[in-house]
Amino acid sequence: MGAIDYRRYGRYLIEYARDVNEPWRLRADAIRFLGYSGDTTLIPFLKGFLLNDTLKIILHTDVLLPGEEHGYRVHYPLKEAAYVALLKLGVRVRRQGENYWIEKEGGKDKRQ
């Protein structure tokens, strides 16, 4: 049995989530698999139906996979692509190294 093709599986999950209008949990699973592959071409898929909230999920430093005790660090190029997409969508995001902050209304920042 060969290695898992995370990119293909992640794209499959995204297409399935769009077709059946599934809730965020399935979308988050797709993010995890695409994070493994580092697939930055995810952004065109996100703009159509996942929008800001799922892009913000990508910016979280640790993403827990089902059954795992330890966090999984999302592949950095995927986080960078989400950061750029959020800026284009008008969300105020600050970055320092690999840390991101999404600015809240009222001038307060929430670390993501």
C-alpha positions, 0 to 999 in steps of 0.5 A: 500500500502506497503513501497517502496522497494528501493533496488529492484527498484534501481536494476530494473533501473540499469538493464533497463539502461544497456538493453536500453543503457540509458543516465546518468539521468536514471542511476542517478535515480538508484543511488538515490534509491539504496542510500535510501536502502544503497545497497552496492552490487551496485558496481558489477553492476557499474563496467560493464557499469557505470564506473567512472563517476557514481561512482563519482556521489555517492560521492556527498554529496547531491543528489536532488530528482525530485520535492524536494527543499532540498538535500538528503544525499546519504547513507554513506555505499554506498558512502564508497563502491563507494570510494573503487571501484574508488580506485580499478579502479585507480582513486585517491580519498582522504577521510576525514570523510564523505568528498571525493576529487577526484584528478585532473591531475596537482596536483589540487583537486576537492572537490566532 
